[in-house]
Amino acid sequence: MNAEKLSTEVENQISHANQRLSTRQKINNRVADDGSLLGSTSDVTHILLYELSIFVNKLTAANSLEEIKSSAESLKNIIGAVEGKVASGEINLPYQVKGQTAALDEALTRAHGVSNLL
């Protein structure tokens, strides 16, 4: 009985791994190759880093509520429309499909693994 249970678990793991590979291949063939995905991720990360830097610098120098509000204007102009597109269903983000907790856990597990290697 124990061998059957172990065999079923192994089969499930193999099936899950094959499904992931299939999904990744579809993404590569239909959406973008790994380099393009990495480039897009890098571009968005740099945009957010730059805009967040502007926001934080303006926010820390603000002396009034109006200055605090205006400090977020640049960031809002760049990414503010994303919220509406997601809310309307025009855009679905991958982490929403995976589940926010699952996506975050996956990212943290990878980050921890990389940190251990460093």
C-alpha positions as a LaTeX table, in Angstrom:
\begin{tabular}{lrrr}
\hline
Residue & $x$ (\AA) & $y$ (\AA) & $z$ (\AA) \\
\hline
Met1 & 0.00 & 0.00 & 0.00 \\
Asn2 & 2.81 & 2.39 & 0.84 \\
Ala3 & 4.49 & 1.72 & $-2.50$ \\
Glu4 & 1.22 & 2.46 & $-4.32$ \\
Lys5 & 0.82 & 5.75 & $-2.48$ \\
Leu6 & 4.41 & 6.72 & $-3.24$ \\
Ser7 & 3.96 & 5.76 & $-6.88$ \\
Thr8 & 0.79 & 7.88 & $-7.13$ \\
Glu9 & 2.60 & 10.85 & $-5.58$ \\
Val10 & 5.49 & 10.46 & $-8.02$ \\
Glu11 & 3.08 & 10.21 & $-10.95$ \\
Asn12 & 1.31 & 13.38 & $-9.76$ \\
Gln13 & 4.64 & 15.21 & $-9.48$ \\
Ile14 & 5.65 & 14.12 & $-12.96$ \\
Ser15 & 2.26 & 15.16 & $-14.35$ \\
His16 & 2.51 & 18.57 & $-12.68$ \\
Ala17 & 6.05 & 19.06 & $-14.00$ \\
Asn18 & 4.97 & 18.10 & $-17.53$ \\
Gln19 & 2.02 & 20.50 & $-17.36$ \\
Arg20 & 4.35 & 23.34 & $-16.31$ \\
Leu21 & 6.72 & 22.56 & $-19.17$ \\
Ser22 & 3.81 & 22.51 & $-21.61$ \\
Thr23 & 2.51 & 25.85 & $-20.34$ \\
Arg24 & 5.97 & 27.42 & $-20.54$ \\
Gln25 & 6.38 & 26.15 & $-24.09$ \\
Lys26 & 3.02 & 27.67 & $-25.07$ \\
Ile27 & 4.08 & 31.00 & $-23.55$ \\
Asn28 & 7.37 & 30.83 & $-25.44$ \\
Asn29 & 5.64 & 30.00 & $-28.75$ \\
Arg30 & 2.57 & 32.23 & $-28.51$ \\
Val31 & 3.49 & 35.20 & $-26.32$ \\
Ala32 & 7.21 & 35.82 & $-25.99$ \\
Asp33 & 10.50 & 34.01 & $-25.66$ \\
Asp34 & 12.36 & 34.01 & $-22.34$ \\
Gly35 & 14.61 & 36.89 & $-23.35$ \\
Ser36 & 11.65 & 39.08 & $-24.32$ \\
Leu37 & 9.83 & 38.26 & $-21.09$ \\
Leu38 & 12.96 & 39.06 & $-19.11$ \\
Gly39 & 13.37 & 42.32 & $-21.05$ \\
Ser40 & 9.77 & 43.36 & $-20.33$ \\
Thr41 & 10.19 & 42.48 & $-16.67$ \\
Ser42 & 13.39 & 44.48 & $-16.53$ \\
Asp43 & 11.78 & 47.49 & $-18.24$ \\
Val44 & 8.83 & 47.52 & $-15.84$ \\
Thr45 & 11.10 & 47.05 & $-12.84$ \\
His46 & 13.23 & 50.01 & $-13.90$ \\
Ile47 & 10.17 & 52.18 & $-14.56$ \\
Leu48 & 8.81 & 51.36 & $-11.11$ \\
Leu49 & 12.20 & 51.88 & $-9.45$ \\
Tyr50 & 12.61 & 55.29 & $-11.07$ \\
Glu51 & 9.04 & 56.43 & $-10.44$ \\
Leu52 & 9.09 & 55.14 & $-6.87$ \\
Ser53 & 12.35 & 57.01 & $-6.29$ \\
Ile54 & 10.74 & 60.22 & $-7.54$ \\
Phe55 & 7.69 & 59.59 & $-5.35$ \\
Val56 & 9.69 & 58.87 & $-2.21$ \\
Asn57 & 11.94 & 61.90 & $-2.69$ \\
Lys58 & 8.99 & 64.23 & $-3.24$ \\
Leu59 & 6.99 & 62.64 & $-0.43$ \\
Thr60 & 9.77 & 63.06 & 2.11 \\
Ala61 & 10.16 & 66.73 & 1.14 \\
Ala62 & 6.42 & 67.46 & 1.26 \\
Asn63 & 5.18 & 69.97 & 3.82 \\
Ser64 & 1.46 & 69.89 & 3.14 \\
Leu65 & $-1.31$ & 67.54 & 2.10 \\
Glu66 & $-1.33$ & 69.12 & $-1.37$ \\
Glu67 & 2.39 & 68.46 & $-1.78$ \\
Ile68 & 1.88 & 64.87 & $-0.64$ \\
Lys69 & $-0.88$ & 64.42 & $-3.23$ \\
Ser70 & 1.16 & 65.99 & $-6.01$ \\
Ser71 & 4.15 & 63.81 & $-5.17$ \\
Ala72 & 2.22 & 60.77 & $-6.43$ \\
Glu73 & 1.17 & 62.41 & $-9.71$ \\
Ser74 & 4.07 & 61.09 & $-11.81$ \\
Leu75 & 3.59 & 57.55 & $-10.56$ \\
Lys76 & $-0.16$ & 57.79 & $-11.15$ \\
Asn77 & 0.38 & 59.04 & $-14.71$ \\
Ile78 & 2.66 & 56.11 & $-15.49$ \\
Ile79 & 0.80 & 53.20 & $-13.88$ \\
Gly80 & $-2.55$ & 54.54 & $-12.69$ \\
Ala81 & $-4.49$ & 53.08 & $-15.62$ \\
Val82 & $-3.43$ & 49.54 & $-14.75$ \\
Glu83 & $-5.92$ & 49.37 & $-11.88$ \\
Gly84 & $-8.89$ & 50.15 & $-14.13$ \\
Lys85 & $-7.81$ & 47.69 & $-16.81$ \\
Val86 & $-7.49$ & 44.92 & $-14.24$ \\
Ala87 & $-10.77$ & 45.84 & $-12.52$ \\
Ser88 & $-12.66$ & 45.81 & $-15.83$ \\
Gly89 & $-11.18$ & 42.46 & $-16.84$ \\
Glu90 & $-9.43$ & 43.96 & $-19.86$ \\
Ile91 & $-6.15$ & 42.72 & $-18.40$ \\
Asn92 & $-5.49$ & 39.67 & $-16.22$ \\
Leu93 & $-2.17$ & 39.49 & $-14.44$ \\
Pro94 & $-0.45$ & 36.10 & $-14.14$ \\
Tyr95 & $-0.29$ & 36.24 & $-10.35$ \\
Gln96 & $-4.08$ & 36.61 & $-10.28$ \\
Val97 & $-4.47$ & 33.40 & $-12.24$ \\
Lys98 & $-1.94$ & 31.55 & $-10.05$ \\
Gly99 & $-3.32$ & 33.08 & $-6.90$ \\
Gln100 & $-1.58$ & 35.88 & $-5.04$ \\
Thr101 & $-0.47$ & 33.68 & $-2.15$ \\
Ala102 & 0.88 & 30.96 & $-4.46$ \\
Ala103 & 2.75 & 33.51 & $-6.60$ \\
Leu104 & 4.26 & 35.23 & $-3.57$ \\
Asp105 & 5.24 & 31.93 & $-1.96$ \\
Glu106 & 6.87 & 30.86 & $-5.23$ \\
Ala107 & 8.82 & 34.12 & $-5.49$ \\
Leu108 & 9.94 & 33.97 & $-1.86$ \\
Thr109 & 11.03 & 30.34 & $-2.19$ \\
Arg110 & 13.11 & 31.23 & $-5.25$ \\
Ala111 & 14.56 & 34.30 & $-3.53$ \\
His112 & 15.52 & 32.20 & $-0.52$ \\
Gly113 & 17.12 & 29.59 & $-2.74$ \\
Val114 & 19.17 & 32.21 & $-4.57$ \\
Ser115 & 20.18 & 33.80 & $-1.25$ \\
Asn116 & 21.37 & 30.43 & 0.03 \\
Leu117 & 23.55 & 30.01 & $-3.06$ \\
Leu118 & 25.03 & 33.49 & $-2.66$ \\
\hline
\end{tabular}
